[in-house]
Amino acid sequence: MLGDLHIDPRKLDDYTVGRQQWLQVLEKERKRTDNVAMVSLGDLGESKYCDHNPNNEDELFSGTSLCHEIASSYLSSFRVPYEVVGGNHDLEGIDEFKTDEENLNAFLKAHNKSTPQFFREIADKTLLIGLCSTVFRDAPYTSHEVIIDQEQIDWFENLLVTHPAEEGWKVIVFSHAPPNGSGLRVLQENHVVNGCCWLNHSDEDMCRKFIELVREHRCVKAWLSGHFHLGQDYQDSITFPTEGEGRGSCVFCQTSVMREGTSRDGRRQSRLIRGNKDGFEVCTVDHDKDGEVRVDATITYQDDLNEVGVYAHGDEAYEHDDYFKVYTPHVGDENHIKGVAEAGYAILAKKPVHEDDRAWWRLSSGRVLGMCNGMLLEYDRSTLAPLGLVVSKDELVGKKIAVVEATVEAGPGEEEAERDQAILMYDIEGSVTVIQPNEDGSYWRKIVRNKIARMAERRREKAAAAFAANILDADPEQADEQVLSSWGPYITTSGTAKSTQIVPEGLVSDCAPSPCEPTLSRATVVQKLLADDDVDEPCEAPRSLLQLPP
């Protein structure tokens, strides 16, 4: 498994070295079995201008035809069949393609796919399934939400129904982002804040659909995902089907990245899943250790409906400072404030909130809120997975939280109104803020708008800066800073509704002009990627091995 590649055609060294490491791993695996394949978890190109189109220096590289052609050549060079699932950046060719459908068709053509999803039977009654993000321009909120369309969901559910665990079927699923309820807790703050952690994150019912399918169909044995750009040295990057946690019979695994510039915690790793007659192993291919293979967990099938997982090593970096470890509540933990749903009045933070405080409670509506890292977050009412930001740290720290009754009393002969509670944030001076829910009853702030709108705003701001410099004689170097937008908090195209800096500023700033050639041909990039290769020619992009099930 390859995590988010984010290929930048100007920075190819890590891809070339990573490929050579993988070729050695694959050669060893082929001596054990001839059933070896590669899966890319999407986000194939860098979401920046990469000196690839001198006619449009605003164009992002990710999602373009050139991006997918280069990625296809790279993935097919591993000399094993490959499959790919689309991530949140793979339909980002917004200047080249007007619609998601056009962009998706270019993606499918480049990777020789007949449908966004894929289906392979790799061993007797053992299936590989891939689900692909198909929405970018039409995303209701952030374009970086990974959205599986209804047609794929229906197809996936039908496949699980027709391949039951009781008949011995075993299914391994691949998607760019993990599903809500996976239990993975190696998350980055910006994914939580912006509402793009989980598959179909902004749609409450569809977001929970995937884990409901996993719970119902115990043929699903593993689910592999990427998206977070964080390493595999933390035990929270793998979760087992623990009794009572509602994860069916499925092991969930997070996958890291290959290129240093895309890692958010300094780790560069890929995944290897190694099957055997008793189950499978989850391994790390460590690109910082010359492609060393480390067994992370061993999963053993007890029967068709149950399996047991065992970690193969300790939590190597539990206190690492460069990632945001999201607190995930569980029923009965010490941070649970009980009785709030029934109370008419409850002070939840008797002392001013500190960023180290952790607490969570359930409201009468069933919604779950909690304090973590100085923020007020909403959690899923069923899985208790974090959904998004309600109040940011700069607003909450130093304040107190209370819940009070807000139900309208029924008059004589009137039907009793539905119970309602108000969440209040207040300070010692008596200033009170009502934390209002959204129209759908949720509380997390769905405020990050579609990237198409934000890119258009940015271009208008550039035009304004040019006006200030050319007509108003403003200093060209300061013109950008002097231009303000009349709407909202968005002053960059980052898509982040609040500051969530994880790595040094220089690593996340826009690309500076590169000294390399301004125009990059596909042949030039592929030649660089495959440099110093003295073995066979790259294999063709994969052909469909099986027809999709009805």
Secondary structure by P-SEA (a helix, b strand, c coil): ccccccccccccaaaaaaaaaaaaaaaaaaaaccccbbbbccccccccccccccccccccccccaaaaaaaaaaaacccccbbbbbcccccccccccccaaaaaaaaaaaacccccbbbbbccccbbbbbbbbccccccccccccccccaaaaaaaaaaaaacccccbbbbbbbccccccccccccccaaaaaacccccccccccccaaaaaaaaacccccbbbbccccccccccccccccccccccccbbbbbbbbcccccccccccbbbbbbbcccbbbbbbbcccccbbbbbcbbbbbccccbbbbbbcccccccccccccbbbbbcccccccccccccccccccccccccccccccccccccbbbbbcccbbbbccccccccccccccccccccbbbbbbbbccccccccccccbbbbbbbbcccbbbbbbcccccccccccccccaaaaaaaaaaaaaaaaaaaccccccccccccccccccccccccccccccccccccccccccccccccccccaaaaaaaaacccccccccccccccccccc
